[in-house]
Structure formats: structure tokens, C-alpha cells
């Protein structure tokens, strides 16, 4: 059955209540949502995405009280972050209680949970009497979707409904923060930067361990089918491939080495948030063009650009 794109919150509610999957908009990327309390529904997420069950999911709720109902404790620093950044692109890693099925957390003790800043997502969550587990609505490892059409192109016939909320304004995933001995640790860089977190609660470190203890930690992720390379120069690729076989994603100005039609500018300003907004849409567009290589210029590794570079590093050909 062909996947339907629509704007009916009550149809989405009905499907979710009957343990079906619905793709939902958030301010970051589209999520593939299911009843977080129902293991059968959650299993459908893993099947539709071909996602390993060792990779935990993020739960979405509509308010802080609902977070408190699903965890055993919230450290003081976590409460400060909630007050400062939610609703918004912040996910907290907190010890779960028994209401949350183990399949959601891949058997791990902590739950990844957030309050999205999208009016349609919040309106849907307010209609439900259960939270939603919702990883990105794409096949595992592929580019995350930032529009309803991105979702349909990847998951058509695999899910019944996409709740259309327009293009995602954030463009990359949420920042994930956990706590070890009350010390804040950033397990996934995202739209909220390390500096912003530091200003709110003091020091916060970037995780250095490779163990999968939260979503978004796989070394290979967000990848187009076309090989993606991070480079500041096109010269090596133009020696290896013909000019028409290479696409370039860059920023602020076009390269003279390629026709402009083979290039996408992430932005033409000093507003790096636009790079995040446009990143995945640019990768989707480039991947449709049947190039033999997509080259991406790395951005300055500061602020939100650190999160963008993290996505590019994980997406690049290994």
C-alpha cells in the first residue's frame, strides 16, 4: 500500500494508537514514530529502518512532567538544561524506569528523551496518552530526512502515513547530553552547541568512548549512496573522475573548477545555522544526480559547524 502524505493529526493518532508507524515532523529531522510503551510497535520501527536492535531510540514527549514520569532521577544540571533549551533540539540521557520497554533502550539503563519544538509534533503528542519513540525516518545509515518527500522517497510502502509539517528548520539532529557522576557529557553534537551548554551549566565534555550507549554514535551514518568525500580541493577528484561525474557542496562561493550547476552552496552569509538547515537536503539532491563522487568542503570546526562536520565525517566514504 502506498504511503500517504497528509496533515491530519487525528489520522496519525488513530494509526499510532493501533500500533502502526507514522513519520512525524520535528524541528530537527522527520522521525519515524511508534507507541513507546508497546514492544510490537517499536519492533516495526527496527524492521522498517533495517536498524540494528543494539542501537537505542529517542523518546519524544510534550513536557517536562512526562519526562519525570519515565525516569528515576533528573540531575540538577539536566533540569537547568531542560529549562533553558526545551522545547528544542536537546536530548537527555537519563536512567529509565520500568515503564519504558528494554527494546527502546537496546537493553541499556538510560533513556534518550526530548521535547521537540515543532507545533505539529507537540499537538500530536498532546493528543496521545503515550510517548513516541521516533528515530529519524530513513533506512538505517542513510541521509536523514528534512521533508515529507524525503521520507516518502525512502520508506514508501513501508509505513502507512507521513504527517507533513513542512521542511525542518533545524536540519540536523538534536544534541544528546548524558551525565556520569553528575558530570555532563555530550554524546552527540547537534544544534545546541558545546559553548551554549557550557554557558548554561558550566563544563560539558565531548564523549570520547566508542561504545554505543546512546543514539547517533555509529561511526558510519547519514551516508548518501554516492561516495562522499571531505576535501578542501577538487584537484584529486578531477584527476580521478571526469568533470561531469563530480558534485560539490560548499559554502559562500562557487568553485571555478566545476560548472555551477554541479555545485550546491549551503549558504551565502556568515550564518552557519543555514548550513545545518540545508545540509541533508543538499545531500539528498546530490545523491539523485548519479555522480561518481560528492565532494564536501569542511567547515570551520567551531560552534554548530562542529556538529555539521561530525555528520559529514560519519557520512564520508571509509
KEPA-162065 format. One record per residue (C-alpha): residue in three letters; z negated, x, y negated. Coordinates in steps of 0.02 Angstrom, whole numbers, padded with zeros to 5 digits, always signed. Example, Ala and Ser with C-alpha at 12.3 -4.5 7.8 and 13.67 -1.06 7.14 Angstrom:
<atoms>
ala-00390+00615+00225ser-00357+00684+00053
</atoms>
This chain:
<atoms>
unk+00000+00000+00000unk+00050+00070-00170unk-00092+00121-00284unk-00111+00006-00435unk-00148+00068-00611unk-00243-00060-00714unk-00379-00090-00842unk-00484-00221-00752unk-00665-00161-00740unk-00710-00311-00632unk-00574-00272-00505unk-00641-00094-00498unk-00817-00163-00474unk-00760-00276-00333unk-00674-00134-00241unk-00820-00015-00262unk-00943-00149-00204unk-00839-00165-00045unk-00848+00024-00019unk-00669+00060-00073unk-00616+00205-00184unk-00570+00188-00368unk-00510+00326-00483unk-00605+00314-00647unk-00583+00395-00818unk-00713+00510-00892unk-00710+00619-01047unk-00679+00773-00938unk-00556+00728-00798unk-00522+00574-00691unk-00646+00554-00549unk-00623+00480-00375unk-00768+00360-00366unk-00865+00278-00225unk-01036+00199-00197unk-01152+00349-00195unk-01276+00259-00082unk-01150+00222+00056unk-01103+00364+00175unk-00949+00268+00238unk-00881+00253+00061unk-00923+00435+00025unk-00831+00490+00181unk-00674+00407+00112unk-00681+00525-00038unk-00679+00677+00075unk-00535+00604+00177unk-00428+00555+00027unk-00450+00725-00055unk-00448+00826+00106unk-00607+00902+00036unk-00724+01002+00148unk-00890+00915+00176unk-00977+01078+00135unk-00929+01050-00047unk-01056+00937-00136unk-01009+00794-00252unk-01064+00745-00428unk-01152+00579-00454unk-01120+00478-00613unk-01248+00361-00689unk-01260+00270-00856unk-01430+00325-00921unk-01574+00448-00904unk-01686+00320-00817unk-01562+00311-00673unk-01567+00500-00658unk-01756+00491-00644unk-01737+00364-00502unk-01633+00485-00398unk-01728+00649-00415unk-01903+00710-00376unk-01926+00804-00539unk-01840+00847-00703unk-01894+01013-00780unk-01938+01007-00967unk-01784+01112-01008unk-01674+00987-00915unk-01745+00844-01018unk-01704+00940-01177unk-01525+00963-01117unk-01511+00779-01074unk-01571+00729-01247unk-01451+00850-01331unk-01292+00829-01228unk-01287+00660-01141unk-01190+00555-01126unk-01072+00702-01115unk-00996+00840-01009unk-01161+00905-00941unk-01206+00900-00756unk-01382+00945-00700unk-01426+01012-00528unk-01594+00934-00484unk-01696+00905-00324unk-01640+00741-00247unk-01748+00606-00171unk-01717+00509-00010unk-01610+00375-00095unk-01465+00498-00100unk-01373+00521+00066unk-01358+00701+00126unk-01168+00686+00134unk-01165+00680-00058unk-01251+00849-00074unk-01174+00931+00081unk-01349+00935+00154unk-01416+01037+00008unk-01581+00991-00077unk-01511+00969-00252unk-01402+00833-00325unk-01271+00863-00461unk-01287+00717-00582unk-01221+00670-00753unk-01193+00532-00882unk-01010+00526-00933unk-00961+00499-01115unk-00819+00376-01085unk-00840+00195-01138unk-00743+00126-00989unk-00839+00231-00863unk-01005+00181-00941unk-00954-00003-00946unk-00912+00005-00760unk-01074+00095-00717unk-01173-00038-00812unk-01092-00172-00704unk-01143-00088-00541unk-01311-00086-00452unk-01274+00085-00376unk-01222+00255-00446unk-01049+00327-00417unk-01007+00488-00328unk-00849+00548-00413unk-00769+00720-00392unk-00601+00749-00476unk-00466+00627-00418unk-00346+00754-00343unk-00313+00837-00175unk-00441+00974-00146unk-00393+01137-00230unk-00254+01064-00337unk-00248+01038-00527unk-00374+00911-00590unk-00301+00750-00667unk-00319+00706-00851unk-00215+00546-00848unk-00194+00395-00735unk-00016+00451-00694unk-00080+00621-00638unk-00192+00530-00514unk-00054+00416-00451unk+00067+00560-00426unk-00061+00645-00313unk-00153+00503-00224unk-00026+00360-00220unk-00051+00253-00063unk-00216+00340-00026unk-00325+00237-00144unk-00308+00055-00199unk-00342+00065-00386unk-00342+00179-00538unk-00444+00118-00686unk-00340+00176-00834unk-00440+00247-00979unk-00302+00344-01065unk-00290+00533-01073unk-00453+00629-01051unk-00506+00709-01215unk-00612+00848-01140unk-00482+00909-01018unk-00589+01020-00905unk-00741+00983-00800unk-00922+00971-00854unk-01041+01117-00869unk-01163+01123-00722unk-01339+01186-00754unk-01473+01210-00623unk-01648+01282-00626unk-01726+01420-00522unk-01910+01448-00554unk-01884+01345-00712unk-01751+01469-00769unk-01588+01381-00823unk-01434+01445-00730unk-01255+01393-00769unk-01169+01364-00602unk-01004+01306-00678unk-00945+01344-00854unk-00871+01193-00942unk-00851+01101-01106unk-01030+01138-01159unk-01039+01324-01188unk-01171+01450-01141unk-01209+01478-01326unk-01236+01291-01354unk-01357+01285-01208unk-01449+01438-01272unk-01470+01358-01443unk-01548+01207-01360unk-01667+01283-01232unk-01664+01471-01254unk-01591+01589-01124unk-01472+01525-00990unk-01385+01640-00868unk-01216+01627-00783unk-01235+01615-00594unk-01179+01772-00501unk-01205+01717-00321unk-01056+01661-00215unk-01150+01536-00105unk-01087+01357-00130unk-01239+01268-00200unk-01152+01154-00325unk-00980+01077-00353unk-00844+01186-00430unk-00894+01352-00353unk-00748+01384-00236unk-00653+01543-00281unk-00485+01456-00259unk-00471+01293-00355unk-00371+01197-00488unk-00209+01277-00424unk-00030+01217-00451unk+00091+01230-00305unk+00193+01355-00406unk+00113+01530-00403unk+00010+01554-00561unk-00016+01725-00639unk-00131+01777-00781unk-00049+01909-00889unk-00026+01959-01070unk+00151+02022-01043unk+00303+01938-00966unk+00393+02101-00931unk+00340+02125-00748unk+00390+01946-00706unk+00559+01957-00791unk+00595+02109-00683unk+00548+02014-00526unk+00623+01843-00566unk+00772+01777-00661unk+00734+01714-00837unk+00757+01531-00790unk+00632+01549-00646unk+00481+01585-00757unk+00374+01466-00861unk+00246+01523-00989unk+00087+01437-01050unk+00023+01520-01208unk-00055+01477-01375unk-00019+01481-01561unk+00155+01556-01549unk+00303+01563-01433unk+00358+01720-01343unk+00528+01789-01391unk+00556+01841-01210unk+00588+01664-01147unk+00678+01510-01213unk+00554+01393-01299unk+00599+01254-01177unk+00517+01358-01040unk+00354+01377-01136unk+00206+01264-01174unk+00087+01300-01317unk-00090+01246-01279unk-00125+01233-01466unk-00067+01294-01636unk-00231+01320-01727unk-00400+01404-01705unk-00468+01251-01615unk-00495+01315-01439unk-00555+01143-01382unk-00373+01090-01390unk-00335+01222-01258unk-00458+01137-01141unk-00389+00965-01181unk-00211+01020-01144unk-00238+01143-01001unk-00221+01035-00846unk-00084+00926-00920unk+00014+01085-00957unk-00011+01147-00779unk+00047+00979-00708unk+00202+00984-00818unk+00244+01163-00772unk+00220+01127-00587unk+00353+00990-00594unk+00486+01110-00659unk+00514+01208-00497unk+00489+01380-00572unk+00454+01526-00456unk+00311+01585-00568unk+00199+01512-00702unk+00126+01644-00818unk-00027+01604-00922unk-00093+01710-01064unk-00280+01737-01051unk-00382+01676-01199unk-00524+01771-01285unk-00668+01765-01161unk-00794+01682-01277unk-00859+01505-01305unk-00759+01368-01221unk-00622+01495-01181unk-00738+01571-01050unk-00731+01405-00955unk-00542+01395-00975unk-00521+01573-00911unk-00635+01530-00765unk-00518+01388-00716unk-00365+01499-00733unk-00445+01636-00628unk-00482+01514-00489unk-00308+01438-00501unk-00215+01605-00503unk-00120+01672-00351unk-00237+01780-00249
</atoms>
